[in-house]
Amino acid sequence: MSQPSEEECTAELRDAGMTEESIKGLAELTERFKVGFAAAKDSAEGPDKFIEEYTADDKRFREAMPAGDQEIYSVYLKKHGLDG
C-alpha cells in the first residue's frame, strides 16, 4: 500500500474533524522536513542536528494540539503504519 499524497492526508484529517490550525501546522512541519533534511544532508554537521531539532519541534507542536486533534492524528498514524 502506498502512502497517501499530501492532499489525501489533508482531506482525511479534515474529514476526521481535525482543526484547520492543526492541519496547517502539520503541513508546515512536513514542508520544513522536506526542505531542511535535504539541506542538512549536505551540510558539514550532517542531518543529526536537524533531526534532533525537528523532532523536538514536532513533539512540542503535537503536544500543543487540541486533545481531539491529537487523537485524530494518533489514529491516522496507526492507520498508515507511521506510529512506530
ABEGO torsion letter per residue (X at the ends): XBBBBAAAAAAAAAAAGBBAAAAAAAAAAAAAAAAAAAAAAABAAEAAAAAAAAAAAAAAAAAABBAAAAAAAAAAAAAAGAAX
